[in-house]
Structure formats: structure tokens, C-alpha cells
Amino acid sequence: MKLCKKSFADYVDSRPWSLNERYVNFYDVVPRAWSDLPTAKGWYPPPGPRANEDVKVLLTEIDLLRKGNVYVQPGAKSTTTMNADYAKHNKELVNKTLSDFLGQIAYQHANSTYLTLLDATVVPVGPVVTALDTTSGRGGTKVTITGSGFDADSVVDFGPIPCPDATVDPSGTQITATAPDGTGIVDVRVTTSLGTSPAVPLGRFA
């Protein structure tokens, strides 16, 4: 796998066509996942959030999933690094917790963050769930969903089961929902006219 990935990158770079220049956010973990993910154990600069032991263990476990494989990006020499001084970050996620660290990771990889760094027009984004205040319970349990991009027409689903009762806060960052009857662990997701929020570890309900 190592040679195949490197060989493919070399093959693409040797072709007569010209590659588009690449722009990478220095603090975006995703491009590092197959190369130097452990670097993130030393993140983030003040005001944080700093990686605690939970974060470091999680990054170690994820890095082991590579099984020794190394990913090589074609056109790496034409890469421009942005945000090296950490000027662009979510100022609400600065605590030394796993939750804040994962939230900052999502922010650093977001399309809107890249568009801002490139001085491009930021397009409206769909809903995002970042946390639940209650992560387990029976049908009828009140759950506060925290995130962004919620509107009055938001629809909430607990796995495949629609939520019969949900109230959206005018701020667009919280929804109070009543969990429907069901069993197992499910992803709580919010749908608006702009799409459905992605499933996230901190948005699961048991």
C-alpha cells in the first residue's frame, strides 16, 4: 500500500497537465490523517483548546487505523498553507476538553472556514449538531440539541424515527426535543432546507 500510494502520486505529478494549487488550513486535522496525525496532540495554541489525555488517546487510536500505510498527496509541492498563526478559530471552543477539541477540529475543516481564509463569499451552510445535554433515556425524555444552522422549519430524527415534538430556539443554536420510543443507540440529526446535519459522536442518543 505504501508503494502504491506513493507511486500513484508520482505518476500524477509526472503527467504533462498542470495541477491546481492546493490550499490547506494548517490546523485542519483531516489532511494529516494519513501522514502526521500525531502532530495534533500538541494543538491548539493559546487560547486553545489544548489536547488533554482523552484527546491524545483518541488520536493515537485513530492513527493506528492506518496500519502503517502512508498517504501521499499529488502536487504537494504546490501547496499553500493558511492560518499558520491560528488567527482563524472558534472562540467558543477553547476549553481543555475532548468535546471542545473535536468541535474545533470540525470548525477548522469546515467549508465556511476555508472560504473565509480564501477571502471567498461564504455560502449558507446546513445544520450541524455538536452536542446533546442528555444522551440516554426512554421515549418521552426531553433532550436539548446544541449546534448551528437550525431554523423554525427544522425537523429532528432519532435514527430512522422522526421526533414528534421539537421546539427551535430563536438563536438557531438549540432545539428542545422529546425523544420518541425506540431501542438502541441512534444518531440525532436535524434537517432543514439546506440539508441534513452529519452524524457526529457527540450527537448520539441511547
Contacts in CASP RR format, 6 or more apart in sequence:
PFRMAT RR
TARGET T0000
AUTHOR 0000-0000-0000
METHOD contacts of the structure
MODEL  1
MKLCKKSFADYVDSRPWSLNERYVNFYDVVPRAWSDLPTAKGWYPPPGPR
ANEDVKVLLTEIDLLRKGNVYVQPGAKSTTTMNADYAKHNKELVNKTLSD
FLGQIAYQHANSTYLTLLDATVVPVGPVVTALDTTSGRGGTKVTITGSGF
DADSVVDFGPIPCPDATVDPSGTQITATAPDGTGIVDVRVTTSLGTSPAV
PLGRFA
1 68 0 8 1.000
1 69 0 8 1.000
2 68 0 8 1.000
2 69 0 8 1.000
2 70 0 8 1.000
5 69 0 8 1.000
5 70 0 8 1.000
5 71 0 8 1.000
5 72 0 8 1.000
6 70 0 8 1.000
6 72 0 8 1.000
8 72 0 8 1.000
8 74 0 8 1.000
9 72 0 8 1.000
9 73 0 8 1.000
9 74 0 8 1.000
9 75 0 8 1.000
9 76 0 8 1.000
12 19 0 8 1.000
12 74 0 8 1.000
12 75 0 8 1.000
13 19 0 8 1.000
13 74 0 8 1.000
13 75 0 8 1.000
19 74 0 8 1.000
19 75 0 8 1.000
19 78 0 8 1.000
20 78 0 8 1.000
21 78 0 8 1.000
21 79 0 8 1.000
21 80 0 8 1.000
22 73 0 8 1.000
22 75 0 8 1.000
22 76 0 8 1.000
22 78 0 8 1.000
22 79 0 8 1.000
22 80 0 8 1.000
23 79 0 8 1.000
23 80 0 8 1.000
23 82 0 8 1.000
23 114 0 8 1.000
23 117 0 8 1.000
23 118 0 8 1.000
24 31 0 8 1.000
24 79 0 8 1.000
24 80 0 8 1.000
24 81 0 8 1.000
24 82 0 8 1.000
25 81 0 8 1.000
25 82 0 8 1.000
25 83 0 8 1.000
25 88 0 8 1.000
25 108 0 8 1.000
25 109 0 8 1.000
25 113 0 8 1.000
25 114 0 8 1.000
25 117 0 8 1.000
26 81 0 8 1.000
26 82 0 8 1.000
26 83 0 8 1.000
26 84 0 8 1.000
26 86 0 8 1.000
27 43 0 8 1.000
27 44 0 8 1.000
27 83 0 8 1.000
27 86 0 8 1.000
27 89 0 8 1.000
27 108 0 8 1.000
28 108 0 8 1.000
28 109 0 8 1.000
29 37 0 8 1.000
29 40 0 8 1.000
29 105 0 8 1.000
29 108 0 8 1.000
29 109 0 8 1.000
30 109 0 8 1.000
31 73 0 8 1.000
32 39 0 8 1.000
32 40 0 8 1.000
33 62 0 8 1.000
33 66 0 8 1.000
33 71 0 8 1.000
34 66 0 8 1.000
34 69 0 8 1.000
34 70 0 8 1.000
34 71 0 8 1.000
35 70 0 8 1.000
35 71 0 8 1.000
35 72 0 8 1.000
37 59 0 8 1.000
37 62 0 8 1.000
37 63 0 8 1.000
38 59 0 8 1.000
38 60 0 8 1.000
38 63 0 8 1.000
40 51 0 8 1.000
40 59 0 8 1.000
40 105 0 8 1.000
41 51 0 8 1.000
41 55 0 8 1.000
41 56 0 8 1.000
41 59 0 8 1.000
42 50 0 8 1.000
42 51 0 8 1.000
43 50 0 8 1.000
43 51 0 8 1.000
43 101 0 8 1.000
44 50 0 8 1.000
44 51 0 8 1.000
44 86 0 8 1.000
44 89 0 8 1.000
44 101 0 8 1.000
44 104 0 8 1.000
45 86 0 8 1.000
47 91 0 8 1.000
47 94 0 8 1.000
48 89 0 8 1.000
48 94 0 8 1.000
48 96 0 8 1.000
48 104 0 8 1.000
49 93 0 8 1.000
49 94 0 8 1.000
49 95 0 8 1.000
49 96 0 8 1.000
49 97 0 8 1.000
49 100 0 8 1.000
49 101 0 8 1.000
49 104 0 8 1.000
50 96 0 8 1.000
51 59 0 8 1.000
51 96 0 8 1.000
51 101 0 8 1.000
52 96 0 8 1.000
52 97 0 8 1.000
52 98 0 8 1.000
52 101 0 8 1.000
54 98 0 8 1.000
55 98 0 8 1.000
55 101 0 8 1.000
58 98 0 8 1.000
73 79 0 8 1.000
82 117 0 8 1.000
82 118 0 8 1.000
83 108 0 8 1.000
83 117 0 8 1.000
88 113 0 8 1.000
88 116 0 8 1.000
88 117 0 8 1.000
89 104 0 8 1.000
89 107 0 8 1.000
89 108 0 8 1.000
90 103 0 8 1.000
90 104 0 8 1.000
90 107 0 8 1.000
93 100 0 8 1.000
93 101 0 8 1.000
93 103 0 8 1.000
93 104 0 8 1.000
93 107 0 8 1.000
94 100 0 8 1.000
99 131 0 8 1.000
99 202 0 8 1.000
102 201 0 8 1.000
102 202 0 8 1.000
103 130 0 8 1.000
106 128 0 8 1.000
106 130 0 8 1.000
106 200 0 8 1.000
107 113 0 8 1.000
110 125 0 8 1.000
111 123 0 8 1.000
111 125 0 8 1.000
112 122 0 8 1.000
112 123 0 8 1.000
112 125 0 8 1.000
115 121 0 8 1.000
115 122 0 8 1.000
115 123 0 8 1.000
116 122 0 8 1.000
124 194 0 8 1.000
125 148 0 8 1.000
125 149 0 8 1.000
125 194 0 8 1.000
126 149 0 8 1.000
126 192 0 8 1.000
126 194 0 8 1.000
126 195 0 8 1.000
126 197 0 8 1.000
127 147 0 8 1.000
127 148 0 8 1.000
127 149 0 8 1.000
127 150 0 8 1.000
127 154 0 8 1.000
127 190 0 8 1.000
127 191 0 8 1.000
127 192 0 8 1.000
127 194 0 8 1.000
127 195 0 8 1.000
127 196 0 8 1.000
127 197 0 8 1.000
128 147 0 8 1.000
128 148 0 8 1.000
128 149 0 8 1.000
128 197 0 8 1.000
128 198 0 8 1.000
128 200 0 8 1.000
129 145 0 8 1.000
129 146 0 8 1.000
129 147 0 8 1.000
129 188 0 8 1.000
129 189 0 8 1.000
129 190 0 8 1.000
129 197 0 8 1.000
129 200 0 8 1.000
129 202 0 8 1.000
129 203 0 8 1.000
130 146 0 8 1.000
130 147 0 8 1.000
130 148 0 8 1.000
130 200 0 8 1.000
130 202 0 8 1.000
130 203 0 8 1.000
131 145 0 8 1.000
131 146 0 8 1.000
131 147 0 8 1.000
131 202 0 8 1.000
131 203 0 8 1.000
132 143 0 8 1.000
132 144 0 8 1.000
132 145 0 8 1.000
132 146 0 8 1.000
132 188 0 8 1.000
132 202 0 8 1.000
132 203 0 8 1.000
132 204 0 8 1.000
132 205 0 8 1.000
133 143 0 8 1.000
133 144 0 8 1.000
133 146 0 8 1.000
134 141 0 8 1.000
134 142 0 8 1.000
134 143 0 8 1.000
134 144 0 8 1.000
134 205 0 8 1.000
135 203 0 8 1.000
135 204 0 8 1.000
135 205 0 8 1.000
135 206 0 8 1.000
136 205 0 8 1.000
136 206 0 8 1.000
137 179 0 8 1.000
137 205 0 8 1.000
137 206 0 8 1.000
138 179 0 8 1.000
138 181 0 8 1.000
139 178 0 8 1.000
139 179 0 8 1.000
139 180 0 8 1.000
139 181 0 8 1.000
139 182 0 8 1.000
140 178 0 8 1.000
140 179 0 8 1.000
140 180 0 8 1.000
140 181 0 8 1.000
141 178 0 8 1.000
141 179 0 8 1.000
142 176 0 8 1.000
142 177 0 8 1.000
142 178 0 8 1.000
142 179 0 8 1.000
143 176 0 8 1.000
143 177 0 8 1.000
143 178 0 8 1.000
143 179 0 8 1.000
143 188 0 8 1.000
143 205 0 8 1.000
144 174 0 8 1.000
144 175 0 8 1.000
144 176 0 8 1.000
144 177 0 8 1.000
145 156 0 8 1.000
145 174 0 8 1.000
145 175 0 8 1.000
145 176 0 8 1.000
145 177 0 8 1.000
145 188 0 8 1.000
145 190 0 8 1.000
145 203 0 8 1.000
146 173 0 8 1.000
146 174 0 8 1.000
147 173 0 8 1.000
147 174 0 8 1.000
148 172 0 8 1.000
148 173 0 8 1.000
149 172 0 8 1.000
149 173 0 8 1.000
149 192 0 8 1.000
149 194 0 8 1.000
150 168 0 8 1.000
150 169 0 8 1.000
150 172 0 8 1.000
150 173 0 8 1.000
150 174 0 8 1.000
150 175 0 8 1.000
150 190 0 8 1.000
150 192 0 8 1.000
151 168 0 8 1.000
151 172 0 8 1.000
151 192 0 8 1.000
151 193 0 8 1.000
152 168 0 8 1.000
153 192 0 8 1.000
153 193 0 8 1.000
154 166 0 8 1.000
154 168 0 8 1.000
154 175 0 8 1.000
154 190 0 8 1.000
154 191 0 8 1.000
154 192 0 8 1.000
155 162 0 8 1.000
155 163 0 8 1.000
155 166 0 8 1.000
155 190 0 8 1.000
155 191 0 8 1.000
155 192 0 8 1.000
156 162 0 8 1.000
156 163 0 8 1.000
156 166 0 8 1.000
156 175 0 8 1.000
156 177 0 8 1.000
156 188 0 8 1.000
156 189 0 8 1.000
156 190 0 8 1.000
156 191 0 8 1.000
157 163 0 8 1.000
157 188 0 8 1.000
157 189 0 8 1.000
157 190 0 8 1.000
157 191 0 8 1.000
158 179 0 8 1.000
158 180 0 8 1.000
158 182 0 8 1.000
158 186 0 8 1.000
158 188 0 8 1.000
158 205 0 8 1.000
159 186 0 8 1.000
159 187 0 8 1.000
159 188 0 8 1.000
159 189 0 8 1.000
160 186 0 8 1.000
161 180 0 8 1.000
161 181 0 8 1.000
161 182 0 8 1.000
161 186 0 8 1.000
162 180 0 8 1.000
163 177 0 8 1.000
163 178 0 8 1.000
163 179 0 8 1.000
163 180 0 8 1.000
164 178 0 8 1.000
164 180 0 8 1.000
165 177 0 8 1.000
165 178 0 8 1.000
166 175 0 8 1.000
166 176 0 8 1.000
166 177 0 8 1.000
166 178 0 8 1.000
167 175 0 8 1.000
167 176 0 8 1.000
167 177 0 8 1.000
168 174 0 8 1.000
168 175 0 8 1.000
169 175 0 8 1.000
169 176 0 8 1.000
175 190 0 8 1.000
177 188 0 8 1.000
179 205 0 8 1.000
184 206 0 8 1.000
185 204 0 8 1.000
185 205 0 8 1.000
185 206 0 8 1.000
186 204 0 8 1.000
186 205 0 8 1.000
187 199 0 8 1.000
187 200 0 8 1.000
187 203 0 8 1.000
187 204 0 8 1.000
188 203 0 8 1.000
188 204 0 8 1.000
188 205 0 8 1.000
189 196 0 8 1.000
189 197 0 8 1.000
189 198 0 8 1.000
189 199 0 8 1.000
190 196 0 8 1.000
190 197 0 8 1.000
191 197 0 8 1.000
END
